[in-house]
């Protein structure tokens, strides 16, 4: 995710190098990895790796995980990440409900809750529900929590932490949700679109994430784009407003004020109970996206897809396959899969908005992303 695969033996890059090492420990899991293995994977010298791992052990982020036989000489000491050394809260605020999770450094969910939510209620009520959900998963507050990642429907400005005109809820336009929730919880807060959060979480689980689009169908319809291994947000952080592409000029009115939007047509089919038609409409939008960006994979998610994943995967795949045949793609299909888990991948991805920078995986080229650990002393 938008990072170099090799380290640099320069004092100015100590935090960068430590993040590379920490991420390799995360990927290695319980099995761990030796210092020599870390040096080989990062390109750092063994001396540099030893210094970094010593600091990580002092900070409680890494520990020994036994010894492993070597090809020559004494057995190598293996190190692993200490998952419980830090946690993050992931909060998904949807139009009609919220999902909150507490995850450790390895991304494992330690606690999760769901509750109804009226996103059209006064801001103070929504903030109260959000802060209460965060407090509930934190428990007695003894666990080290690095921050809260919040995922909400777009459009929004994730750098400023400000909402724009959420479809159906224009009263949120210009509201500084990030800062307001930080004030309520006393924790650092990162804000992003629900689809971007889910895309980030899915990309972090992939060993070598290729370009893909995450299409989320729930109370609305949006996309999260991973291009070149990084979440693509665009110059104004507004990329992925997938549901509001016009596909029928004289179509039904959409909540955004336009007509014939993909979201309006798809949700209308869902409300009629016609999953096949909803999948066909969704597939039409997916085909437009594949044709525009040459996306290598399409991932479907959201509670509506989770209710009948086979129907949506089958329907979207049929449209993409037909488009490929028309374009002369020689029968090479674009893979279509379901993410599973309903809305929970969004909340888990929201937690990764906090954790990803710790592992040098900021998710995009935004240099202003919040860094949850202090800079290492020179």
C-alpha positions in Angstrom: 0.0 0.0 0.0 1.9 3.0 -1.3 5.3 2.3 0.3 8.7 1.3 -0.8 9.6 -2.4 -0.5 13.1 -1.6 0.7 14.6 0.4 3.5 17.2 3.1 3.6 20.1 3.3 6.0 19.7 7.0 6.8 18.9 8.5 10.2 16.2 10.7 8.7 14.3 7.5 7.7 14.3 5.8 11.0 10.5 5.9 11.4 10.0 4.7 7.8 12.4 1.8 8.3 10.8 0.8 11.6 7.4 0.8 9.9 8.8 -1.6 7.2 10.1 -3.9 9.9 6.9 -3.7 11.9 4.8 -4.5 8.9 6.9 -7.6 8.1 6.3 -8.7 11.7 2.6 -8.2 11.2 2.5 -10.2 8.0 4.6 -13.0 9.6 2.0 -13.5 12.3 2.6 -15.9 15.2 5.3 -17.8 13.2 7.5 -14.7 13.4 10.5 -13.8 11.3 14.2 -13.7 12.1 16.4 -10.5 12.0 18.2 -11.9 9.0 14.9 -12.4 7.3 13.9 -8.9 8.1 17.2 -7.6 6.7 16.8 -9.6 3.5 13.2 -8.4 3.0 13.8 -4.7 3.6 17.3 -4.3 2.2 18.5 -2.8 5.5 21.8 -3.9 7.1 21.6 -6.5 9.9 23.0 -3.8 12.2 20.2 -1.4 11.3 17.6 -4.2 11.8 19.0 -5.1 15.2 18.7 -1.5 16.4 15.2 -1.2 15.1 14.0 -4.4 16.6 15.6 -3.5 19.9 13.6 -0.3 20.0 10.4 -2.2 19.1 11.0 -4.6 21.9 11.6 -1.8 24.3 8.4 -0.2 23.2 6.5 -3.5 23.7 5.6 -3.8 20.0 7.8 -6.9 19.3 8.9 -9.9 21.3 10.9 -13.1 20.8 8.9 -16.1 19.4 11.4 -18.9 19.9 14.3 -20.1 17.7 14.4 -21.5 14.2 17.0 -23.8 12.8 19.5 -22.2 10.4 21.4 -23.5 7.4 24.6 -23.0 9.3 25.7 -21.8 12.7 23.5 -21.3 15.8 19.7 -21.3 15.5 18.2 -17.9 14.7 16.0 -16.0 17.1 12.6 -15.3 15.7 10.6 -12.2 16.5 6.9 -11.5 16.3 4.5 -8.6 16.6 2.7 -8.1 20.0 -0.9 -7.6 18.8 -2.2 -6.5 22.2 0.4 -3.7 22.4 -2.1 -1.4 20.7 -5.7 -1.2 19.5 -7.9 1.0 17.3 -11.6 1.6 17.2 -13.3 1.3 13.8 -16.7 3.0 13.6 -19.1 2.8 10.6 -21.9 5.4 10.7 -24.5 4.4 8.2 -27.8 6.1 7.4 -29.8 3.8 9.7 -27.3 2.1 12.0 -23.8 1.9 13.3 -21.2 -0.8 13.6 -18.2 -0.4 15.9 -15.2 -2.8 16.4 -12.1 -2.8 18.5 -9.2 -4.4 16.7 -5.6 -5.2 17.8 -2.4 -4.4 15.9 -2.8 -7.6 13.9 -6.3 -6.6 12.8 -8.1 -9.2 14.9 -11.4 -8.1 16.3 -11.5 -8.1 20.1 -15.0 -6.5 20.5 -17.8 -5.5 18.2 -21.3 -4.0 18.5 -24.1 -2.8 16.3 -26.9 -0.4 17.1 -29.7 1.5 15.2 -28.8 5.1 14.2 -30.8 7.9 12.7 -28.3 9.8 10.6 -30.9 12.5 10.0 -31.2 13.2 13.8 -29.5 16.4 15.2 -25.7 16.3 15.1 -25.5 16.2 18.9 -27.6 13.1 19.0 -25.5 11.3 16.3 -22.3 12.3 18.1 -23.6 11.1 21.4 -24.5 7.7 19.9 -21.1 7.5 18.2 -19.1 8.4 21.3 -21.2 6.0 23.4 -20.4 3.2 20.9 -16.7 4.0 21.1 -16.8 4.0 24.9 -18.7 0.6 24.9 -16.0 -1.3 23.0 -13.1 0.4 24.9 -14.5 -1.0 28.2 -12.7 0.2 31.3 -10.2 2.1 29.2 -7.2 0.0 30.3 -6.4 -1.1 26.7 -4.0 1.1 24.8 -6.1 2.7 22.0 -4.3 4.7 19.3 -7.4 6.3 17.9 -10.7 6.0 16.2 -11.3 5.5 12.5 -14.7 6.7 11.3 -16.3 5.6 8.0 -19.4 7.4 6.8 -21.3 7.8 3.5 -19.7 10.4 1.1 -19.0 12.7 -0.3 -16.6 14.2 2.2 -13.1 15.8 2.6 -11.1 13.2 4.5 -8.1 15.5 4.9 -10.1 18.2 6.7 -12.4 15.6 8.3 -15.5 17.5 7.0 -18.7 16.0 5.5 -20.2 17.3 2.3 -23.8 16.8 1.1 -24.5 13.2 2.0 -27.3 12.0 -0.3 -30.5 12.4 1.6 -28.9 14.3 4.4 -27.8 17.7 3.1 -27.8 19.1 6.7 -24.4 17.6 7.2 -22.8 19.7 4.5 -19.7 21.4 6.0 -19.9 19.6 9.4 -16.5 19.0 11.0 -17.3 15.5 12.2 -13.7 14.4 12.8 -12.9 17.2 15.2 -16.3 17.1 16.9 -15.9 13.3 17.6 -12.3 13.8 18.7 -13.6 16.3 21.3 -16.3 13.8 22.5 -14.0 10.8 22.8 -10.6 12.4 23.7 -9.0 10.3 21.1 -7.4 11.1 17.7 -9.9 10.6 14.9 -9.5 9.8 11.2 -12.5 10.2 8.9 -13.1 8.7 5.5 -15.8 7.3 3.2 -17.2 3.9 4.0 -16.1 2.5 0.7 -12.5 3.8 1.0 -12.3 2.3 4.5 -13.5 -1.1 3.3 -11.1 -1.0 0.3 -8.2 -0.2 2.5 -9.0 -3.1 4.9 -9.3 -5.5 2.0 -6.1 -4.4 0.4 -4.2 -4.8 3.6 -5.3 -8.5 3.8 -4.0 -9.2 0.3 -0.3 -10.2 0.1 0.2 -8.3 -3.2 -3.0 -6.3 -3.9 -3.7 -5.7 -7.6 -5.9 -2.9 -8.8 -9.5 -3.6 -7.7 -12.8 -1.8 -7.1 -14.9 -2.4 -4.0 -18.6 -1.8 -4.8 -20.7 -1.3 -1.7 -24.5 -1.8 -1.9 -26.4 -1.1 1.3 -28.4 2.0 2.1 -26.6 3.6 -0.8 -24.2 2.6 -3.5 -20.5 3.7 -3.7 -17.1 2.4 -4.7 -13.6 2.3 -3.2 -10.8 2.2 -5.7 -7.4 0.6 -5.1 -5.0 1.6 -7.9 -1.3 0.9 -7.9 -1.6 -0.7 -4.5 -3.1 2.5 -2.9 -6.5 3.8 -2.2 -7.4 6.3 -4.8 -9.2 9.3 -3.4 -8.6 11.9 -6.1 -7.5 15.5 -6.0 -10.5 16.6 -3.8 -10.7 13.2 -2.0 -14.1 12.7 -3.8 -13.3 9.7 -6.0 -15.6 6.7 -5.8 -19.0 8.4 -6.0 -19.9 5.5 -8.2 -23.6 5.5 -7.5 -24.2 8.8 -9.0 -23.2 8.1 -12.6 -26.1 8.8 -14.9 -27.1 5.7 -16.8 -30.6 6.8 -17.8 -31.1 10.4 -18.8 -34.9 10.4 -18.2 -34.7 8.0 -15.3 -36.2 8.2 -11.9 -35.3 11.0 -9.5 -32.3 10.2 -7.2 -31.8 11.5 -3.7 -28.9 13.5 -4.9 -31.2 15.6 -7.1 -30.3 14.0 -10.4 -32.2 11.6 -12.6 -31.3 8.1 -13.7 -28.4 7.6 -11.3 -27.1 4.1 -10.9 -27.9 4.2 -7.2 -31.5 5.1 -7.7 -32.1 2.4 -10.3 -30.3 -0.2 -8.3 -32.1 0.6 -5.0 -35.4 0.7 -6.8 -34.9 -2.9 -7.9 -33.8 -3.9 -4.5 -36.9 -2.4 -2.9 -39.0 -4.4 -5.5 -37.3 -7.5 -4.3 -35.7 -8.0 -7.8 -32.2 -9.0 -7.0 -31.5 -10.1 -10.5 -32.4 -6.7 -11.9 -30.4 -4.9 -9.2 -27.4 -7.1 -10.0 -27.8 -6.3 -13.7 -27.8 -2.6 -13.0 -24.9 -2.9 -10.7 -23.1 -4.9 -13.3 -23.7 -2.1 -15.9 -21.9 0.4 -13.6 -19.1 -2.1 -12.9 -18.6 -2.6 -16.6 -18.3 1.2 -17.1 -15.7 1.3 -14.4 -13.8 -1.6 -15.8 -13.8 -0.1 -19.2 -12.7 3.3 -17.9 -9.9 2.1 -15.5 -9.1 -1.4 -16.7 -9.8 -2.7 -13.1 -8.4 -6.2 -12.5 -10.9 -7.4 -10.0 -14.4 -6.4 -8.7 -15.3 -7.0 -5.0 -18.9 -6.7 -4.0 -19.9 -5.9 -0.4 -22.6 -4.3 1.8 -25.6 -5.7 3.6 -27.7 -6.0 0.4 -25.1 -8.1 -1.3 -24.6 -10.1 1.8 -28.3 -11.1 1.8 -27.9 -12.8 -1.6 -24.2 -12.9 -2.6 -24.5 -15.6 -5.2 -27.2 -13.6 -7.1 -25.1 -10.4 -7.2 -21.8 -12.1 -8.1 -23.6 -14.1 -10.8 -25.4 -11.0 -12.2 -22.4 -8.7 -12.2 -20.2 -11.3 -13.7 -22.6 -11.9 -16.5 -22.6 -8.3 -17.5 -18.8 -8.0 -17.3 -18.4 -11.2 -19.3 -20.7 -9.9 -22.0 -18.8 -6.6 -22.1 -15.5 -8.5 -22.5 -16.8 -10.5 -25.4 -18.0 -7.3 -27.2 -14.6 -5.7 -26.6 -12.7 -8.7 -28.0 -11.0 -9.6 -24.7 -10.4 -13.1 -25.9 -12.5 -14.6 -23.1 -10.3 -13.3 -20.2 -12.9 -12.5 -17.5 -12.7 -9.9 -14.8 -13.0 -11.8 -11.5 -16.0 -10.9 -9.4 -16.1 -11.9 -5.7 -18.2 -11.1 -2.6 -16.4 -9.6 0.4 -18.8 -11.2 2.9 -19.5 -10.0 6.4 -22.2 -7.5 5.6 -21.2 -4.0 6.8 -18.5 -5.3 9.2 -15.6 -4.9 6.6 -16.3 -1.2 6.6 -15.9 -0.9 10.4 -12.8 -3.1 10.3 -11.4 -1.0 7.5 -12.1 2.1 9.5 -9.9 0.8 12.2 -7.1 0.3 9.7 -7.3 4.1 8.9 -5.7 4.4 12.3 -3.4 1.4 12.2 -2.1 1.4 8.6 0.3 4.4 9.1 1.9 2.5 12.0 3.0 -0.1 9.4 4.0 2.4 6.7 0.8 1.8 4.8 -0.9 5.2 4.7 -3.2 4.0 1.9 -2.7 6.8 -0.5 -0.2 9.5 -1.5 -1.6 12.0 1.1 1.4 13.1 3.1 -0.9 14.8 5.7 -2.3 11.5 6.9 -2.4 11.3 10.7 0.6 9.3 12.1 -0.4 7.5 15.3 3.1 7.1 16.8 5.4 10.0 17.6 8.5 10.6 15.5 11.6 8.7 16.7 14.3 10.9 18.2 17.2 11.7 15.9 
